[in-house]
Amino acid sequence: MGELGSIDLNSKKPYYLQVRDLIQTSIESGELKPDEKLPSETELCRALKVSRTVIRQALTELEQLGLIRKRKGKGSFVSENLIVLASSLFLPDFLWNNEVEQKKTSVKILTKETIPANAQQASVLSINECDPILQIERLYVHNEEPVILAQSLLPARISVHLTDEDLLWTTRYLNKLPFAIRFDHADHYLEIAYARKTEAKLLQVSIGMPLIKVTTYSFNKDNTPIAADTTFLRADRIRLRGTIFTQSGENHYSTLWRTFSPPNLRFFKSMPRA
């Protein structure tokens, strides 16, 4: 593996959290590959100029996050696979589904550009590498406080007619697509992320603060990808709970979105999904 970087010895952030974040960034960026062995505790101590206690605390944090696995007598390794939890969580448009909350919510398009798809983006959208895609970044502000940062990718060929107004809300632009490629279903993946410099600045939180990361892949009825969304939600302002219930002998899934800004507690419920 390459250089991990260095920690800020003058920062108020604990050393072990800085070490954890450096290793986590290397894993998430792909610099550290699945099943790759991490440097030994001694090597990490020497490279980062911290004590063995700090390194052990950082490794324990990474193990609890499921990012690494310790093998007795062999050391620590990057996890091969993350555990995926099925959920019916829907998109951040929950703030728009309630008339009262609409008045407290604003959305701003931070960036909107057409770019050539890289290999990873092309794979996600089932298009050719270098095909044009529309990349959008939006910031959701609730009660004058930024709470959600959303990034969306769409094939340019299906999004040429969408206006800036359409692109403000995910459900809106998905429903504005031509009927033949209209949204049918989506897969969601939830995980914990830690605010990097960009997310921290836009969401007005500290670097390293825990965020809820929701990755959503949307498909049409033919199971063709039509959009990919990555959403970062402030964990200190938004909590999510999925509710499963049975109705008329069939399974239905609904999501209860809970947002709070102490001391008030509010609930928003998404549309049931069969």
Secondary structure, DSSP 8 states (H G I E B T S, - for coil): --------TT-SS-HHHHHHHHHHHHHHTTSS-TT-B---HHHHHHHHT--HHHHHHHHHHHHHTTSEEEETTTEEEE-S-----------GGGGGSSHHHHTTEEEEEEEEEEEE--HHHHHHHT--TT-EEEEEEEEEEETTEEEEEEEEEEEGGGTTT--TTGGGSHHHHHHTS-GGG-EEEEEEEEEEEE--HHHHHHHT--TT-EEEEEEEEEEETT--EEEEEEEEEETTTEEEEEEEEEETTEEEEEEEEEEEETTEEEEEE---B-
